[in-house]
Amino acid sequence: MSTTSGAAGAPPAGSDPPALEARGLGIRNRDGWALRSCDFRVPRGAVAGLVGPNGDGKSSLLAVAAGLRAPTEGTLRVLGHRPGTSPVLPRVALLLQDRPLHAAFTVAETLRYGREMNPAWDDATARSVVAGADVPLRAKVGHLSGGQRTCVALALALGKRPDVLLLDEPMADLDPLRRHAMMAALMTVNAEHGTTVVMSSHILAELDLVCDYVLLLAHGRMLVADDVEFVQAAHTLVTHTLDGQDPPGSGAAYGRRTGAAEGDPGGSLPDELLGHTVVEARTTGRQLTAMIQLPTSLDGAGAAEPPTLEEILLAYLRNPEAPPLLAPADEPAAGATARPLLPRGQDAESDR
């Protein structure tokens, strides 16, 4: 039974609610729970990458945020309102994975339809997106390639001039030139209008270049939800030589939250890593590589270096039971790692 909460009243006076905020969010599909007990937030003006394995709830989350379906439990607020309600519906645009467009319309007719349906329509932006992708205005939508249809659908979404733009795999079927053009269009509306962009993607290396916030889902859990700068600063990649120890086997992978009191019952981690939160560890021969979350002293643990965002996200994807790293909210999620103060060039707390 759906348990969406209450009315879509305006947020309290003087507050500035985040673009997205979930509390205890659960989404159940026919084959089971896509998401369960998820707590996260996305600040306004962020370009957020939504990452996770196929079938692990990314599209379901975007559908709930757009108001296309209700959550099974918990709440999700968009700009402080219930998704799909009148205060927020005109301010949100969604690009679905199947790009539903009228096949019999020409591209020009599609843009005219968008103008007639949206009072705040930005025709210059929509036509600029189509022109930048080299899509003919007179062409029938049904005759376009998959990549061209995506560009037209994105033009419709951007022409709406939304405050929140939800994109489901927007770059999956684009060639390199159109991907570059569409990404430039997204960065432009974000920079010029402060549009919050949330886009799902499997291209992890690309997210590092364009996103300043990251959401990672796996096995129905939100594992990472924070700004990219902090996520990278909060992890260290340690390489340790297992001298005199029997490794678990070449290519073996494991990860667990360890502590001095817990010890290491399985005997798989070296003593130097006990007391640290190990997101994931892998061995090749006698070399162990471990992703450490919020490390304290690493003296004697081995060679340490800052990981890339792609390395961090892959570590969580390989070990979906890892402890989550979530940006703080008014009521932090149970079990989530508390955010400490890290020596960084910019205090990420200042804009929360």
LINFEN-V712528 format. One record per backbone hydrogen bond with DSSP energy under -0.5 kcal/mol. CO is the residue of the C=O (numbers start at 0). NH is the residue of the N-H. If there is no record, write none. Layout:
((CO/NH) (CO/NH))
//
This chain:
((6/8) (11/14) (17/78) (18/78) (19/41) (20/76) (21/39) (22/74) (24/37) (25/71) (25/72) (26/28) (26/33) (26/34) (28/31) (31/28) (34/26) (37/24) (39/21) (41/18) (41/19) (42/45) (45/47) (45/196) (46/211) (46/212) (47/198) (48/50) (48/214) (49/200) (50/216) (52/55) (56/60) (57/61) (58/62) (59/63) (60/64) (61/65) (62/67) (62/68) (63/66) (70/2) (72/25) (74/22) (75/82) (76/20) (77/80) (80/77) (81/84) (84/87) (84/88) (85/89) (87/90) (88/91) (90/162) (90/163) (92/165) (93/95) (94/167) (95/98) (98/100) (100/102) (101/104) (102/141) (104/140) (105/109) (106/110) (107/111) (108/112) (109/113) (110/114) (111/115) (112/116) (113/117) (117/120) (120/122) (121/125) (122/126) (123/127) (124/128) (125/129) (126/130) (127/131) (128/132) (129/134) (130/133) (133/135) (135/138) (136/107) (138/106) (139/142) (140/143) (144/148) (145/149) (146/150) (147/151) (148/152) (149/153) (150/154) (151/155) (152/156) (153/157) (154/158) (155/159) (156/161) (157/160) (158/121) (162/195) (163/92) (163/165) (164/166) (164/197) (165/94) (166/168) (166/199) (168/171) (170/173) (174/178) (175/179) (176/180) (177/181) (178/182) (179/183) (180/184) (181/185) (182/186) (183/187) (184/188) (185/189) (186/190) (187/191) (188/192) (188/194) (189/193) (195/164) (196/47) (197/166) (198/49) (199/168) (199/169) (201/203) (202/206) (203/207) (204/208) (205/208) (205/209) (206/210) (211/227) (212/48) (213/225) (214/50) (215/222) (215/223) (217/220) (219/35) (220/217) (220/222) (222/324) (223/215) (224/326) (225/213) (226/230) (227/231) (228/232) (229/233) (231/234) (233/293) (235/237) (235/291) (236/304) (237/239) (237/289) (238/302) (239/241) (239/287) (240/242) (241/244) (244/246) (248/251) (251/282) (253/280) (255/257) (255/277) (258/262) (262/258) (263/266) (269/272) (270/273) (272/275) (275/257) (275/277) (276/278) (276/292) (277/255) (279/290) (280/253) (281/288) (282/250) (283/286) (285/241) (285/287) (286/283) (287/239) (288/281) (289/237) (289/291) (290/278) (290/279) (291/235) (291/293) (292/276) (297/300) (302/238) (304/236) (307/311) (308/312) (309/313) (310/314) (311/315) (312/316) (313/317) (314/318) (318/321) (323/336) (324/224) (332/335) (337/339) (339/341) (341/343) (345/347) (346/349) (347/350) (348/351))
//
